[in-house]
Amino acid sequence: MHILVVEDEIKLVVNLKKELEEYAFQVTVALDGETARKAVEHGGVDFVIMDLNLPNDNGCTLCRDLRALNGHMPIILLSSTGSLDEKLSGFDAGADDFMVKPFEFSELLARIQVNRKRNQLIYHSTDTNLLVMGDLILDLRAKTVSRAGHSINITSRELALLEYFLRHKGEVLSREEIAAKVWSVPSGINTNLIDVYVYALRKKIDKDYKKKLIHTRVGMGYIMKEA
């Protein structure tokens, strides 16, 4: 598991990195908010431990930004005060847990494991009715779609198209294949309508997010992947 530690207190950063790596975690360190945003935007971060009081950055704003970039990675906030207002603001910004400094590493480790298990139950369930890619979740039972925790209104045809993309993520899908498999359109029929539906779907699940999921392969079709 890849943990991002966002903390400007060098001594604490060094100790946390060393102790986490002893438990076989991959650790990346960010001393400021901008570096943290870039790390999460780049992808591959599974868990964030961050100080709420960073220089030149509002901790709650940063937490909210990281949550928007990745809707399901657990975030533990650290603070030296731990006031009720601070905790409530942190949770409102999207944090999953809150710890007051100084703390014992054993407690932090326990919090990591608890939040990790909770995350796996919610987002990596074996329930075949949930199709997940990054922070995008399609619930086939409820016929709902959400990204980064935000509900997305979707039509039945768009839902069918999204389901097919998610079941074949990482594969290049031709317009003809999509037309035939999703809507049973016979081969040889004009498939320009597929572009219309893909465009509509992109506007809903990609337009307002930095990380795009549906990509065009010129002359071949479309592919859904995290890039």
C-alpha positions in Angstrom: 0.0 0.0 0.0 1.3 3.5 -1.0 1.0 6.0 1.8 1.4 9.8 1.3 2.6 11.6 4.4 1.9 15.4 4.2 3.9 17.0 7.1 6.3 19.9 7.4 7.8 18.8 10.8 11.0 17.1 9.5 11.7 15.0 12.6 8.2 13.6 12.6 8.4 13.0 8.8 11.6 11.1 9.1 10.4 8.9 12.0 7.0 8.2 10.3 8.6 7.2 7.0 11.1 4.9 8.7 8.5 3.2 10.9 5.9 2.8 8.1 8.5 1.3 5.8 9.4 -1.2 8.5 5.8 -2.5 8.0 6.3 -2.8 4.3 4.4 0.3 3.3 5.5 2.4 0.3 5.9 6.0 1.6 6.0 9.3 -0.2 6.6 12.5 1.6 5.2 15.9 0.8 6.3 18.9 2.9 3.6 21.3 1.5 0.1 21.2 0.0 1.1 21.7 -3.6 3.4 18.7 -3.6 0.7 16.7 -2.0 -1.9 17.7 -4.7 0.6 16.7 -7.5 1.3 13.3 -5.8 -2.4 12.4 -5.6 -3.2 13.8 -9.0 -0.4 11.6 -10.5 -2.1 8.6 -9.1 -1.1 5.5 -7.1 -1.7 6.9 -3.7 -3.8 4.6 -1.5 -3.7 6.4 1.8 -3.0 9.9 3.1 -1.7 11.0 6.6 -1.6 14.8 6.7 -1.0 17.6 9.1 -3.9 20.0 9.3 -1.7 22.9 10.0 0.7 23.4 7.1 2.5 26.6 6.2 1.0 28.6 3.3 -2.0 26.3 2.9 -5.3 25.8 4.6 -5.5 22.2 5.9 -9.2 21.8 5.3 -8.9 23.2 1.8 -6.1 20.8 1.0 -8.1 17.8 2.4 -11.0 18.8 0.3 -8.8 19.1 -2.8 -7.2 15.6 -2.2 -10.7 14.1 -1.7 -11.8 15.6 -5.0 -8.8 14.0 -6.7 -9.4 10.6 -5.2 -12.8 9.9 -3.6 -12.0 6.7 -1.8 -8.5 6.8 -0.4 -8.6 7.1 3.5 -7.3 10.4 4.9 -6.1 10.7 8.5 -5.6 14.2 9.8 -3.0 15.2 12.4 -3.2 18.2 14.6 -1.5 19.5 17.7 -4.7 21.0 19.1 -7.5 18.7 18.4 -10.3 21.1 19.2 -13.9 20.0 18.5 -14.3 22.7 15.8 -11.1 21.6 14.1 -12.2 18.0 14.1 -15.7 18.9 12.7 -14.1 21.0 10.0 -11.7 18.2 9.1 -14.5 15.6 8.8 -16.6 18.0 6.8 -13.6 18.5 4.4 -13.6 14.7 3.8 -11.3 13.3 6.4 -11.9 9.7 7.6 -10.0 10.0 10.9 -8.3 12.5 13.2 -5.4 12.1 15.6 -3.9 14.6 18.0 -0.1 15.0 18.2 1.9 13.7 19.9 0.7 10.1 19.4 2.0 6.6 19.7 3.0 5.0 16.4 1.1 1.8 17.5 -2.1 3.8 17.6 -1.5 5.3 14.2 -0.8 1.8 12.8 -4.1 0.6 14.3 -6.0 3.5 12.7 -4.4 2.8 9.4 -5.5 -0.9 9.5 -9.1 0.0 10.6 -9.5 2.6 7.9 -7.9 0.4 5.3 -10.4 -2.5 6.1 -13.3 -0.1 6.0 -12.2 1.2 2.7 -11.9 -2.2 1.2 -15.4 -3.2 2.4 -16.9 -0.1 0.8 -14.9 0.3 -2.4 -13.4 -3.1 -3.2 -16.3 -5.3 -2.3 -16.7 -8.6 -4.0 -20.3 -7.5 -4.6 -20.7 -7.9 -8.4 -23.3 -5.2 -8.4 -20.5 -2.6 -7.8 -18.3 -1.6 -10.6 -15.4 0.6 -9.6 -12.6 2.6 -11.3 -10.7 5.0 -9.2 -13.2 7.3 -7.5 -16.0 6.3 -10.0 -18.6 3.9 -8.7 -21.5 2.3 -10.6 -24.1 0.5 -8.5 -26.0 -1.8 -10.8 -28.6 -2.7 -8.2 -29.5 0.9 -7.4 -28.8 2.1 -11.0 -26.7 5.0 -9.6 -23.4 6.5 -10.5 -21.1 8.6 -8.3 -17.6 10.1 -8.6 -15.5 11.4 -5.7 -18.6 11.0 -3.6 -20.8 13.2 -5.9 -24.0 11.7 -7.4 -24.2 11.8 -11.2 -27.5 11.8 -13.0 -27.4 9.3 -15.9 -29.8 7.9 -18.5 -30.5 4.2 -19.0 -28.5 4.2 -22.3 -25.6 6.0 -20.7 -25.6 3.6 -17.8 -25.5 0.6 -20.2 -22.6 2.2 -22.0 -20.7 2.9 -18.8 -21.3 -0.6 -17.5 -19.8 -2.0 -20.7 -16.8 0.3 -20.4 -16.2 -0.7 -16.8 -16.5 -4.4 -17.5 -13.9 -4.0 -20.3 -11.6 -1.4 -18.7 -8.2 -1.2 -20.3 -9.5 -2.6 -23.6 -9.8 -0.6 -26.8 -13.5 -0.9 -27.9 -14.5 -0.1 -31.4 -17.7 1.8 -32.2 -19.0 -1.3 -34.0 -18.4 -3.5 -30.9 -20.1 -1.0 -28.6 -23.1 -0.7 -30.9 -23.5 -4.5 -31.2 -22.8 -5.4 -27.5 -24.5 -2.6 -25.8 -27.5 -1.9 -28.0 -27.6 -4.9 -30.3 -27.1 -2.8 -33.4 -26.4 -5.0 -36.5 -23.0 -4.7 -38.1 -22.9 -2.3 -41.1 -25.2 0.2 -39.5 -23.9 3.8 -39.1 -22.3 4.0 -35.6 -22.0 7.8 -35.3 -24.6 7.7 -32.6 -22.0 6.0 -30.4 -19.9 9.1 -30.5 -22.9 11.2 -29.3 -23.4 8.9 -26.3 -19.8 8.8 -25.4 -19.6 12.6 -25.6 -22.6 12.8 -23.3 -21.1 10.3 -20.8 -17.8 12.1 -20.8 -19.5 15.4 -19.9 -21.0 13.8 -16.8 -18.1 11.7 -15.5 -15.0 13.4 -16.8 -15.6 17.1 -17.5 -15.3 18.4 -14.0 -12.5 16.1 -12.9 -8.7 16.4 -13.5 -8.2 12.7 -14.0 -10.0 11.6 -17.2 -11.3 8.0 -17.5 -12.6 7.7 -21.1 -10.0 8.2 -23.8 -10.2 8.2 -27.6 -8.0 6.0 -29.7 -8.0 7.6 -33.1 -9.1 5.2 -35.9 -9.8 2.5 -33.3 -12.5 3.6 -30.8 -12.5 4.2 -27.1 -10.7 2.9 -24.0 -11.6 3.4 -20.3 -8.6 3.6 -18.0 -7.0 5.7 -15.3 -4.3 7.8 -16.9 
